[in-house]
Amino acid sequence: MADNEYTEYVTAALPWLRRTAYLLCGDVHSTDDVVQVAITRLYTNWRRAKAADNIDAYVRTILVRTFLNERRRP
């Protein structure tokens, strides 16, 4: 089932997602917010992400774009 695959992937990827987000954000609270938004976006695009050649790169792109979008907000 797709939800099981998504849950397994996010569970395994969460440590490096949080580390990467922390390096981008510099504080724990922003890190949690960015990761939450990124994994939500991943869920809505899971079918496309699963078909990507490199799913980790796809997710990293979502994470960085989420961070940049958050920084642009006043």
Distance bins in CASP14 RR format, pairs under 12 A and 6 or more apart:
PFRMAT RR
TARGET T0000
AUTHOR 0000-0000-0000
RMODE 2
METHOD distances of the structure
MODEL  1
1 7 0 0 0 0 1 0 0 0 0 0 0
1 8 0 0 0 0 0 1 0 0 0 0 0
1 46 0 0 0 0 0 1 0 0 0 0 0
2 8 0 0 0 0 0 1 0 0 0 0 0
2 9 0 0 0 0 0 1 0 0 0 0 0
2 42 0 0 0 0 0 1 0 0 0 0 0
2 43 0 0 0 0 1 0 0 0 0 0 0
2 44 0 0 0 0 0 1 0 0 0 0 0
2 45 0 0 0 0 0 1 0 0 0 0 0
2 46 1 0 0 1 0 0 0 0 0 0 0
2 47 1 0 0 1 0 0 0 0 0 0 0
2 48 0 0 0 0 0 1 0 0 0 0 0
2 49 0 0 0 0 0 1 0 0 0 0 0
2 50 1 0 0 1 0 0 0 0 0 0 0
2 51 0 0 0 0 0 1 0 0 0 0 0
3 9 0 0 0 0 0 1 0 0 0 0 0
3 10 0 0 0 0 0 1 0 0 0 0 0
3 43 0 0 0 0 1 0 0 0 0 0 0
3 46 0 0 0 0 1 0 0 0 0 0 0
3 47 0 0 0 0 0 1 0 0 0 0 0
3 50 0 0 0 0 0 1 0 0 0 0 0
4 10 0 0 0 0 0 1 0 0 0 0 0
4 11 0 0 0 0 0 1 0 0 0 0 0
4 46 0 0 0 0 0 1 0 0 0 0 0
4 50 0 0 0 0 0 1 0 0 0 0 0
5 11 0 0 0 0 0 1 0 0 0 0 0
5 12 0 0 0 0 0 1 0 0 0 0 0
5 42 0 0 0 0 0 1 0 0 0 0 0
5 43 0 0 0 0 0 1 0 0 0 0 0
5 46 1 0 0 1 0 0 0 0 0 0 0
5 47 0 0 0 0 0 1 0 0 0 0 0
5 49 0 0 0 0 0 1 0 0 0 0 0
5 50 1 0 0 1 0 0 0 0 0 0 0
5 51 0 0 0 0 0 1 0 0 0 0 0
5 55 0 0 0 0 0 1 0 0 0 0 0
6 12 0 0 0 0 0 1 0 0 0 0 0
6 13 0 0 0 0 0 1 0 0 0 0 0
6 39 0 0 0 0 1 0 0 0 0 0 0
6 40 0 0 0 0 0 1 0 0 0 0 0
6 41 0 0 0 0 0 1 0 0 0 0 0
6 42 1 0 0 1 0 0 0 0 0 0 0
6 43 1 0 0 1 0 0 0 0 0 0 0
6 44 0 0 0 0 0 1 0 0 0 0 0
6 45 0 0 0 0 0 1 0 0 0 0 0
6 46 1 0 1 0 0 0 0 0 0 0 0
6 47 0 0 0 0 1 0 0 0 0 0 0
6 49 0 0 0 0 1 0 0 0 0 0 0
6 50 0 0 0 0 1 0 0 0 0 0 0
6 55 0 0 0 0 0 1 0 0 0 0 0
6 59 0 0 0 0 0 1 0 0 0 0 0
7 13 0 0 0 0 0 1 0 0 0 0 0
7 14 0 0 0 0 0 1 0 0 0 0 0
7 39 0 0 0 0 0 1 0 0 0 0 0
7 42 0 0 0 0 0 1 0 0 0 0 0
7 43 0 0 0 0 1 0 0 0 0 0 0
7 46 0 0 0 0 0 1 0 0 0 0 0
8 14 0 0 0 0 0 1 0 0 0 0 0
8 46 0 0 0 0 0 1 0 0 0 0 0
8 50 0 0 0 0 0 1 0 0 0 0 0
8 55 0 0 0 0 0 1 0 0 0 0 0
9 16 0 0 0 0 0 1 0 0 0 0 0
9 17 0 0 0 0 0 1 0 0 0 0 0
9 39 0 0 0 0 1 0 0 0 0 0 0
9 42 0 0 0 0 1 0 0 0 0 0 0
9 43 0 0 0 0 0 1 0 0 0 0 0
9 46 0 0 0 0 1 0 0 0 0 0 0
9 49 0 0 0 0 1 0 0 0 0 0 0
9 50 0 0 0 0 1 0 0 0 0 0 0
9 52 0 0 0 0 0 1 0 0 0 0 0
9 55 1 0 0 1 0 0 0 0 0 0 0
9 56 0 0 0 0 1 0 0 0 0 0 0
9 58 0 0 0 0 0 1 0 0 0 0 0
9 59 0 0 0 0 1 0 0 0 0 0 0
10 16 0 0 0 0 0 1 0 0 0 0 0
10 17 0 0 0 0 1 0 0 0 0 0 0
10 18 0 0 0 0 0 1 0 0 0 0 0
10 35 0 0 0 0 1 0 0 0 0 0 0
10 36 0 0 0 0 0 1 0 0 0 0 0
10 38 0 0 0 0 1 0 0 0 0 0 0
10 39 1 0 1 0 0 0 0 0 0 0 0
10 40 0 0 0 0 0 1 0 0 0 0 0
10 41 0 0 0 0 0 1 0 0 0 0 0
10 42 1 0 0 1 0 0 0 0 0 0 0
10 43 0 0 0 0 1 0 0 0 0 0 0
10 46 0 0 0 0 1 0 0 0 0 0 0
10 49 0 0 0 0 0 1 0 0 0 0 0
10 55 0 0 0 0 0 1 0 0 0 0 0
10 59 0 0 0 0 1 0 0 0 0 0 0
10 62 0 0 0 0 0 1 0 0 0 0 0
10 63 0 0 0 0 0 1 0 0 0 0 0
11 17 0 0 0 0 0 1 0 0 0 0 0
11 39 0 0 0 0 0 1 0 0 0 0 0
12 55 0 0 0 0 0 1 0 0 0 0 0
12 56 0 0 0 0 0 1 0 0 0 0 0
12 59 0 0 0 0 0 1 0 0 0 0 0
13 19 0 0 0 0 0 1 0 0 0 0 0
13 20 0 0 0 0 1 0 0 0 0 0 0
13 21 0 0 0 0 0 1 0 0 0 0 0
13 35 0 0 0 0 1 0 0 0 0 0 0
13 38 0 0 0 0 0 1 0 0 0 0 0
13 39 0 0 0 0 1 0 0 0 0 0 0
13 42 0 0 0 0 1 0 0 0 0 0 0
13 49 0 0 0 0 0 1 0 0 0 0 0
13 55 0 0 0 0 1 0 0 0 0 0 0
13 56 1 0 0 1 0 0 0 0 0 0 0
13 57 0 0 0 0 0 1 0 0 0 0 0
13 58 0 0 0 0 0 1 0 0 0 0 0
13 59 1 0 0 1 0 0 0 0 0 0 0
13 60 0 0 0 0 1 0 0 0 0 0 0
13 62 0 0 0 0 0 1 0 0 0 0 0
13 63 0 0 0 0 1 0 0 0 0 0 0
14 20 0 0 0 0 0 1 0 0 0 0 0
14 21 0 0 0 0 0 1 0 0 0 0 0
14 31 0 0 0 0 0 1 0 0 0 0 0
14 32 0 0 0 0 0 1 0 0 0 0 0
14 35 1 0 0 1 0 0 0 0 0 0 0
14 36 0 0 0 0 0 1 0 0 0 0 0
14 38 0 0 0 0 0 1 0 0 0 0 0
14 39 1 0 0 1 0 0 0 0 0 0 0
14 42 0 0 0 0 0 1 0 0 0 0 0
14 59 0 0 0 0 0 1 0 0 0 0 0
14 63 0 0 0 0 0 1 0 0 0 0 0
15 21 0 0 0 0 0 1 0 0 0 0 0
15 22 0 0 0 0 0 1 0 0 0 0 0
15 35 0 0 0 0 0 1 0 0 0 0 0
16 22 0 0 0 0 0 1 0 0 0 0 0
16 23 0 0 0 0 0 1 0 0 0 0 0
16 35 0 0 0 0 0 1 0 0 0 0 0
16 56 0 0 0 0 1 0 0 0 0 0 0
16 59 0 0 0 0 1 0 0 0 0 0 0
16 60 0 0 0 0 1 0 0 0 0 0 0
16 63 0 0 0 0 1 0 0 0 0 0 0
17 23 0 0 0 0 0 1 0 0 0 0 0
17 24 0 0 0 0 0 1 0 0 0 0 0
17 25 0 0 0 0 0 1 0 0 0 0 0
17 31 0 0 0 0 1 0 0 0 0 0 0
17 32 0 0 0 0 0 1 0 0 0 0 0
17 34 0 0 0 0 1 0 0 0 0 0 0
17 35 1 0 1 0 0 0 0 0 0 0 0
17 36 0 0 0 0 0 1 0 0 0 0 0
17 37 0 0 0 0 0 1 0 0 0 0 0
17 38 1 0 0 1 0 0 0 0 0 0 0
17 39 1 0 0 1 0 0 0 0 0 0 0
17 42 0 0 0 0 1 0 0 0 0 0 0
17 56 0 0 0 0 1 0 0 0 0 0 0
17 59 1 0 0 1 0 0 0 0 0 0 0
17 60 0 0 0 0 1 0 0 0 0 0 0
17 62 0 0 0 0 1 0 0 0 0 0 0
17 63 1 0 0 1 0 0 0 0 0 0 0
17 64 0 0 0 0 0 1 0 0 0 0 0
17 66 0 0 0 0 0 1 0 0 0 0 0
17 67 0 0 0 0 0 1 0 0 0 0 0
18 24 0 0 0 0 0 1 0 0 0 0 0
18 25 0 0 0 0 0 1 0 0 0 0 0
18 26 0 0 0 0 0 1 0 0 0 0 0
18 28 0 0 0 0 1 0 0 0 0 0 0
18 30 0 0 0 0 0 1 0 0 0 0 0
18 31 1 0 0 1 0 0 0 0 0 0 0
18 32 1 0 0 1 0 0 0 0 0 0 0
18 33 0 0 0 0 0 1 0 0 0 0 0
18 34 0 0 0 0 1 0 0 0 0 0 0
18 35 1 0 1 0 0 0 0 0 0 0 0
18 36 0 0 0 0 0 1 0 0 0 0 0
18 38 0 0 0 0 0 1 0 0 0 0 0
18 39 0 0 0 0 0 1 0 0 0 0 0
18 63 0 0 0 0 1 0 0 0 0 0 0
19 25 0 0 0 0 0 1 0 0 0 0 0
19 26 0 0 0 0 0 1 0 0 0 0 0
19 28 0 0 0 0 0 1 0 0 0 0 0
19 31 0 0 0 0 1 0 0 0 0 0 0
19 35 0 0 0 0 0 1 0 0 0 0 0
19 60 0 0 0 0 0 1 0 0 0 0 0
19 63 0 0 0 0 0 1 0 0 0 0 0
20 26 0 0 0 0 0 1 0 0 0 0 0
20 31 0 0 0 0 1 0 0 0 0 0 0
20 34 0 0 0 0 1 0 0 0 0 0 0
20 35 0 0 0 0 1 0 0 0 0 0 0
20 38 0 0 0 0 1 0 0 0 0 0 0
20 56 0 0 0 0 0 1 0 0 0 0 0
20 57 0 0 0 0 0 1 0 0 0 0 0
20 59 0 0 0 0 1 0 0 0 0 0 0
20 60 1 0 0 1 0 0 0 0 0 0 0
20 61 0 0 0 0 0 1 0 0 0 0 0
20 62 0 0 0 0 0 1 0 0 0 0 0
20 63 1 0 0 1 0 0 0 0 0 0 0
20 64 0 0 0 0 1 0 0 0 0 0 0
20 66 0 0 0 0 0 1 0 0 0 0 0
20 67 0 0 0 0 1 0 0 0 0 0 0
21 27 0 0 0 0 0 1 0 0 0 0 0
21 28 0 0 0 0 1 0 0 0 0 0 0
21 29 0 0 0 0 0 1 0 0 0 0 0
21 30 1 0 0 1 0 0 0 0 0 0 0
21 31 1 0 1 0 0 0 0 0 0 0 0
21 32 0 0 0 0 1 0 0 0 0 0 0
21 33 0 0 0 0 1 0 0 0 0 0 0
21 34 1 0 1 0 0 0 0 0 0 0 0
21 35 1 0 1 0 0 0 0 0 0 0 0
21 36 0 0 0 0 1 0 0 0 0 0 0
21 37 0 0 0 0 1 0 0 0 0 0 0
21 38 1 0 0 1 0 0 0 0 0 0 0
21 39 0 0 0 0 0 1 0 0 0 0 0
21 59 0 0 0 0 0 1 0 0 0 0 0
21 60 0 0 0 0 0 1 0 0 0 0 0
21 62 0 0 0 0 0 1 0 0 0 0 0
21 63 1 0 0 1 0 0 0 0 0 0 0
21 64 0 0 0 0 1 0 0 0 0 0 0
21 66 0 0 0 0 1 0 0 0 0 0 0
21 67 1 0 0 1 0 0 0 0 0 0 0
21 70 0 0 0 0 0 1 0 0 0 0 0
22 28 1 0 0 1 0 0 0 0 0 0 0
22 29 0 0 0 0 0 1 0 0 0 0 0
22 30 0 0 0 0 1 0 0 0 0 0 0
22 31 1 0 1 0 0 0 0 0 0 0 0
22 32 0 0 0 0 1 0 0 0 0 0 0
22 33 0 0 0 0 0 1 0 0 0 0 0
22 34 0 0 0 0 1 0 0 0 0 0 0
22 35 0 0 0 0 1 0 0 0 0 0 0
22 63 0 0 0 0 0 1 0 0 0 0 0
22 67 0 0 0 0 0 1 0 0 0 0 0
23 30 0 0 0 0 0 1 0 0 0 0 0
23 31 0 0 0 0 1 0 0 0 0 0 0
23 34 0 0 0 0 0 1 0 0 0 0 0
23 60 0 0 0 0 0 1 0 0 0 0 0
23 63 0 0 0 0 0 1 0 0 0 0 0
23 64 0 0 0 0 0 1 0 0 0 0 0
23 67 0 0 0 0 1 0 0 0 0 0 0
24 30 0 0 0 0 1 0 0 0 0 0 0
24 31 1 0 0 1 0 0 0 0 0 0 0
24 33 0 0 0 0 0 1 0 0 0 0 0
24 34 1 0 0 1 0 0 0 0 0 0 0
24 35 0 0 0 0 0 1 0 0 0 0 0
24 38 0 0 0 0 0 1 0 0 0 0 0
24 60 0 0 0 0 0 1 0 0 0 0 0
24 63 1 0 0 1 0 0 0 0 0 0 0
24 64 1 0 0 1 0 0 0 0 0 0 0
24 65 0 0 0 0 0 1 0 0 0 0 0
24 66 0 0 0 0 1 0 0 0 0 0 0
24 67 1 0 1 0 0 0 0 0 0 0 0
24 68 0 0 0 0 1 0 0 0 0 0 0
24 69 0 0 0 0 0 1 0 0 0 0 0
24 70 0 0 0 0 1 0 0 0 0 0 0
24 71 0 0 0 0 1 0 0 0 0 0 0
25 31 1 0 1 0 0 0 0 0 0 0 0
25 32 0 0 0 0 1 0 0 0 0 0 0
25 33 0 0 0 0 1 0 0 0 0 0 0
25 34 1 0 0 1 0 0 0 0 0 0 0
25 35 0 0 0 0 1 0 0 0 0 0 0
25 37 0 0 0 0 0 1 0 0 0 0 0
25 38 0 0 0 0 0 1 0 0 0 0 0
25 63 0 0 0 0 0 1 0 0 0 0 0
25 64 0 0 0 0 0 1 0 0 0 0 0
25 66 0 0 0 0 0 1 0 0 0 0 0
25 67 1 0 0 1 0 0 0 0 0 0 0
25 68 0 0 0 0 0 1 0 0 0 0 0
25 70 0 0 0 0 1 0 0 0 0 0 0
25 71 0 0 0 0 1 0 0 0 0 0 0
26 32 0 0 0 0 0 1 0 0 0 0 0
26 34 0 0 0 0 0 1 0 0 0 0 0
26 67 0 0 0 0 0 1 0 0 0 0 0
26 71 0 0 0 0 0 1 0 0 0 0 0
27 33 0 0 0 0 1 0 0 0 0 0 0
27 34 0 0 0 0 0 1 0 0 0 0 0
28 34 0 0 0 0 0 1 0 0 0 0 0
28 35 0 0 0 0 0 1 0 0 0 0 0
29 35 0 0 0 0 0 1 0 0 0 0 0
29 36 0 0 0 0 0 1 0 0 0 0 0
29 70 0 0 0 0 0 1 0 0 0 0 0
30 36 0 0 0 0 0 1 0 0 0 0 0
30 37 0 0 0 0 0 1 0 0 0 0 0
30 66 0 0 0 0 0 1 0 0 0 0 0
30 67 0 0 0 0 1 0 0 0 0 0 0
30 70 1 0 0 1 0 0 0 0 0 0 0
30 71 0 0 0 0 1 0 0 0 0 0 0
30 73 0 0 0 0 0 1 0 0 0 0 0
31 37 0 0 0 0 0 1 0 0 0 0 0
31 38 0 0 0 0 0 1 0 0 0 0 0
31 63 0 0 0 0 0 1 0 0 0 0 0
31 66 0 0 0 0 0 1 0 0 0 0 0
31 67 0 0 0 0 1 0 0 0 0 0 0
31 70 0 0 0 0 0 1 0 0 0 0 0
32 38 0 0 0 0 0 1 0 0 0 0 0
32 39 0 0 0 0 0 1 0 0 0 0 0
32 70 0 0 0 0 0 1 0 0 0 0 0
33 39 0 0 0 0 0 1 0 0 0 0 0
33 40 0 0 0 0 0 1 0 0 0 0 0
33 63 0 0 0 0 0 1 0 0 0 0 0
33 66 0 0 0 0 1 0 0 0 0 0 0
33 67 0 0 0 0 1 0 0 0 0 0 0
33 69 0 0 0 0 0 1 0 0 0 0 0
33 70 1 0 0 1 0 0 0 0 0 0 0
33 71 0 0 0 0 0 1 0 0 0 0 0
33 73 0 0 0 0 0 1 0 0 0 0 0
34 40 0 0 0 0 0 1 0 0 0 0 0
34 41 0 0 0 0 0 1 0 0 0 0 0
34 62 0 0 0 0 0 1 0 0 0 0 0
34 63 1 0 0 1 0 0 0 0 0 0 0
34 64 0 0 0 0 1 0 0 0 0 0 0
34 65 0 0 0 0 0 1 0 0 0 0 0
34 66 1 0 1 0 0 0 0 0 0 0 0
34 67 1 0 1 0 0 0 0 0 0 0 0
34 68 0 0 0 0 1 0 0 0 0 0 0
34 69 0 0 0 0 1 0 0 0 0 0 0
34 70 1 0 0 1 0 0 0 0 0 0 0
34 71 0 0 0 0 1 0 0 0 0 0 0
34 73 0 0 0 0 0 1 0 0 0 0 0
35 41 0 0 0 0 0 1 0 0 0 0 0
35 42 0 0 0 0 0 1 0 0 0 0 0
35 59 0 0 0 0 0 1 0 0 0 0 0
35 60 0 0 0 0 0 1 0 0 0 0 0
35 62 0 0 0 0 0 1 0 0 0 0 0
35 63 1 0 0 1 0 0 0 0 0 0 0
35 64 0 0 0 0 0 1 0 0 0 0 0
35 66 0 0 0 0 1 0 0 0 0 0 0
35 67 0 0 0 0 1 0 0 0 0 0 0
35 70 0 0 0 0 0 1 0 0 0 0 0
36 42 0 0 0 0 0 1 0 0 0 0 0
36 43 0 0 0 0 0 1 0 0 0 0 0
36 62 0 0 0 0 0 1 0 0 0 0 0
36 63 0 0 0 0 0 1 0 0 0 0 0
36 66 0 0 0 0 1 0 0 0 0 0 0
36 70 0 0 0 0 0 1 0 0 0 0 0
37 43 0 0 0 0 0 1 0 0 0 0 0
37 44 0 0 0 0 0 1 0 0 0 0 0
37 62 0 0 0 0 1 0 0 0 0 0 0
37 63 0 0 0 0 1 0 0 0 0 0 0
37 64 0 0 0 0 0 1 0 0 0 0 0
37 65 0 0 0 0 1 0 0 0 0 0 0
37 66 1 0 1 0 0 0 0 0 0 0 0
37 67 0 0 0 0 1 0 0 0 0 0 0
37 68 0 0 0 0 0 1 0 0 0 0 0
37 69 0 0 0 0 1 0 0 0 0 0 0
37 70 1 0 0 1 0 0 0 0 0 0 0
37 73 0 0 0 0 0 1 0 0 0 0 0
38 44 0 0 0 0 0 1 0 0 0 0 0
38 45 0 0 0 0 0 1 0 0 0 0 0
38 49 0 0 0 0 0 1 0 0 0 0 0
38 58 0 0 0 0 0 1 0 0 0 0 0
38 59 1 0 0 1 0 0 0 0 0 0 0
38 60 0 0 0 0 1 0 0 0 0 0 0
38 61 0 0 0 0 1 0 0 0 0 0 0
38 62 1 0 1 0 0 0 0 0 0 0 0
38 63 1 0 1 0 0 0 0 0 0 0 0
38 64 0 0 0 0 1 0 0 0 0 0 0
38 65 0 0 0 0 1 0 0 0 0 0 0
38 66 1 0 1 0 0 0 0 0 0 0 0
38 67 0 0 0 0 1 0 0 0 0 0 0
38 68 0 0 0 0 0 1 0 0 0 0 0
38 69 0 0 0 0 0 1 0 0 0 0 0
38 70 0 0 0 0 0 1 0 0 0 0 0
39 45 0 0 0 0 0 1 0 0 0 0 0
39 46 0 0 0 0 0 1 0 0 0 0 0
39 49 0 0 0 0 0 1 0 0 0 0 0
39 59 0 0 0 0 1 0 0 0 0 0 0
39 62 0 0 0 0 1 0 0 0 0 0 0
39 63 0 0 0 0 1 0 0 0 0 0 0
39 66 0 0 0 0 1 0 0 0 0 0 0
40 46 0 0 0 0 0 1 0 0 0 0 0
40 62 0 0 0 0 1 0 0 0 0 0 0
40 63 0 0 0 0 0 1 0 0 0 0 0
40 66 0 0 0 0 1 0 0 0 0 0 0
41 48 0 0 0 0 0 1 0 0 0 0 0
41 49 0 0 0 0 1 0 0 0 0 0 0
41 58 0 0 0 0 0 1 0 0 0 0 0
41 59 0 0 0 0 1 0 0 0 0 0 0
41 61 0 0 0 0 0 1 0 0 0 0 0
41 62 1 0 1 0 0 0 0 0 0 0 0
41 63 0 0 0 0 1 0 0 0 0 0 0
41 64 0 0 0 0 0 1 0 0 0 0 0
41 65 0 0 0 0 1 0 0 0 0 0 0
41 66 1 0 0 1 0 0 0 0 0 0 0
41 67 0 0 0 0 0 1 0 0 0 0 0
41 69 0 0 0 0 1 0 0 0 0 0 0
42 48 0 0 0 0 1 0 0 0 0 0 0
42 49 1 0 1 0 0 0 0 0 0 0 0
42 50 0 0 0 0 1 0 0 0 0 0 0
42 52 0 0 0 0 0 1 0 0 0 0 0
42 55 0 0 0 0 1 0 0 0 0 0 0
42 56 0 0 0 0 0 1 0 0 0 0 0
42 58 0 0 0 0 1 0 0 0 0 0 0
42 59 1 0 1 0 0 0 0 0 0 0 0
42 60 0 0 0 0 0 1 0 0 0 0 0
42 61 0 0 0 0 0 1 0 0 0 0 0
42 62 1 0 1 0 0 0 0 0 0 0 0
42 63 0 0 0 0 1 0 0 0 0 0 0
42 65 0 0 0 0 0 1 0 0 0 0 0
42 66 0 0 0 0 1 0 0 0 0 0 0
43 49 0 0 0 0 1 0 0 0 0 0 0
43 50 0 0 0 0 0 1 0 0 0 0 0
43 59 0 0 0 0 0 1 0 0 0 0 0
43 62 0 0 0 0 0 1 0 0 0 0 0
44 62 0 0 0 0 0 1 0 0 0 0 0
45 51 0 0 0 0 0 1 0 0 0 0 0
45 52 0 0 0 0 1 0 0 0 0 0 0
45 55 0 0 0 0 0 1 0 0 0 0 0
45 58 0 0 0 0 1 0 0 0 0 0 0
45 59 0 0 0 0 1 0 0 0 0 0 0
45 61 0 0 0 0 0 1 0 0 0 0 0
45 62 1 0 0 1 0 0 0 0 0 0 0
45 65 0 0 0 0 0 1 0 0 0 0 0
46 52 0 0 0 0 0 1 0 0 0 0 0
46 55 0 0 0 0 1 0 0 0 0 0 0
46 58 0 0 0 0 0 1 0 0 0 0 0
46 59 0 0 0 0 0 1 0 0 0 0 0
46 62 0 0 0 0 0 1 0 0 0 0 0
47 55 0 0 0 0 0 1 0 0 0 0 0
47 58 0 0 0 0 0 1 0 0 0 0 0
48 55 0 0 0 0 0 1 0 0 0 0 0
48 58 0 0 0 0 1 0 0 0 0 0 0
48 59 0 0 0 0 0 1 0 0 0 0 0
48 61 0 0 0 0 0 1 0 0 0 0 0
48 62 0 0 0 0 0 1 0 0 0 0 0
49 55 1 0 1 0 0 0 0 0 0 0 0
49 56 0 0 0 0 1 0 0 0 0 0 0
49 57 0 0 0 0 0 1 0 0 0 0 0
49 58 1 0 1 0 0 0 0 0 0 0 0
49 59 1 0 0 1 0 0 0 0 0 0 0
49 60 0 0 0 0 0 1 0 0 0 0 0
49 61 0 0 0 0 1 0 0 0 0 0 0
49 62 1 0 0 1 0 0 0 0 0 0 0
50 58 0 0 0 0 1 0 0 0 0 0 0
50 59 0 0 0 0 0 1 0 0 0 0 0
51 58 0 0 0 0 1 0 0 0 0 0 0
52 58 1 0 1 0 0 0 0 0 0 0 0
52 59 0 0 0 0 1 0 0 0 0 0 0
52 60 0 0 0 0 0 1 0 0 0 0 0
52 61 0 0 0 0 1 0 0 0 0 0 0
52 62 0 0 0 0 0 1 0 0 0 0 0
54 60 0 0 0 0 1 0 0 0 0 0 0
54 61 0 0 0 0 1 0 0 0 0 0 0
55 61 0 0 0 0 0 1 0 0 0 0 0
55 62 0 0 0 0 0 1 0 0 0 0 0
56 62 0 0 0 0 0 1 0 0 0 0 0
56 63 0 0 0 0 0 1 0 0 0 0 0
57 63 0 0 0 0 0 1 0 0 0 0 0
57 64 0 0 0 0 0 1 0 0 0 0 0
58 64 0 0 0 0 0 1 0 0 0 0 0
58 65 0 0 0 0 0 1 0 0 0 0 0
59 65 0 0 0 0 0 1 0 0 0 0 0
59 66 0 0 0 0 0 1 0 0 0 0 0
60 66 0 0 0 0 0 1 0 0 0 0 0
60 67 0 0 0 0 0 1 0 0 0 0 0
61 67 0 0 0 0 0 1 0 0 0 0 0
61 68 0 0 0 0 0 1 0 0 0 0 0
62 68 0 0 0 0 0 1 0 0 0 0 0
62 69 0 0 0 0 0 1 0 0 0 0 0
63 69 0 0 0 0 0 1 0 0 0 0 0
63 70 0 0 0 0 0 1 0 0 0 0 0
64 70 0 0 0 0 0 1 0 0 0 0 0
64 71 0 0 0 0 0 1 0 0 0 0 0
65 71 0 0 0 0 0 1 0 0 0 0 0
65 72 0 0 0 0 0 1 0 0 0 0 0
66 72 0 0 0 0 0 1 0 0 0 0 0
66 73 0 0 0 0 0 1 0 0 0 0 0
67 73 0 0 0 0 0 1 0 0 0 0 0
END
